[in-house]
Amino acid sequence: MTAEFDVRADRGADGGVRTPVVVHVSGEIDIRHAGELESRLTAALSQAEPAAAVIVDLSNSSFCDSSGLTALLRAREAALRAGHTLSLAAPSHQMLRLLDLTGTAELFPLEPAG
């Protein structure tokens, strides 16, 4: 049984300039959920302070297919255009392998879990 897919964004509590926006993703990121992920990441980017980081917390997501990766790549491009950084926190072994096999690992800075 797989975990229910969910995406939620939290802005850091300190409220300071460049406070990161953390987007928590749970469940499988597959073709059924890639569109929702992309739209939620786009919304998070619009909430971020100028030059703030957007961190995608993948600690509760165990699977990502190519459509999910495409959503992340599109969000990364949108982040760069808006002057933000987009990084991944706690990606699963499967996600790291997908990034490595597709040659996209160097495009996403990695953050520690937590």
N, C-alpha and C positions, 0 to 999 in steps of 0.2 A: 504494500500500500504506500502511496506517495503522499507527501505533505501537501496540504492545500496551498495553492499559489497565492501570495500576497506581496504587495509592495507598499511601503509607507516611508515617508520622508520626515526627518527631524532636523531642525536647525539647532545648533549648539546653544546651550543654556546661557553662555556668558553674554551673548548679544553684541559682542564687539565687532569691529570692522573685520571683514574677511572671515567671519565665523563659518566653518565648513557646514555644508548640508550633507547629512548622512542618509542615504537611501537604503533601507533594509529590505532585502529580497528573501522570501522564503518559498520553498517548493521548487518544482522543476521549471526551468526556463526553456520552453520548447515552442513549437510553432503555434500552439494554442494560446500562449501567454506573451509572446515576443512583442506584439503590438501594444499590449497594455504596459509592458515594461518600458518600451520606448516613449510612450506618451507620459508616463509617470516621471521618467528621467527628464524629459523636456520640461515638465511642470516644475521639477526641482531646480533645474537650471534657471528658470525664470524667477524663482524665489531667492536665489543666491545673491549675496552682496557682490559688488564688482570685484573681480579677481579672486573670489573665494573658491575654495576647493569643493568639489562634489565627490563624495566617497560612496561607492556602491558596496555595501556590506553583504557579502555572499556567504556568511557563516552558516546560514540556515537553508542554503540552496545546494543540493547535491548533484544537479545535472544541468547542463546547458547544451543545446544543439546549435546548428549553424544559424538558425533564425534568431536565436537568442544572442549569439555573437554579433550578428548583423545589427541588432538593436543596440547593443553596447557600442559598436563602432560608429553608428550614426549619432548616438548621444555624445560620444567623444568628439566627433567633428563639430557638433553644435556647441559643445563646451569650449572648444578651442576658438571658434568664431566669436563667442561671447566673452572671451578673455578668462575663462575658468580652466581649471584642471579637473580631470575625471580620473579617479584611481579606483582600484579594486581592493577590498579588504577581505581577508580570509577566504580566498577562492578554494574550492575543493581540488583534490588531485585531478579529477576528471576535467575540471575547468582549466587548470594549468596545462594539462596535456593538450586540450583543444587549442589553447592559445599558442602553444609550442608548435603543434602540427600545422597550424594555419599561418605561422610566421607573424603573428600579431602580438606575441608576448611583450615585445619591447615597446608597444604602443600604450600599455597600461601600467603606470606605476603601481606597485603593490604596497598596501598598508598592513600593519599587524592587526590581528583580530582584537576586538575589544571595543 
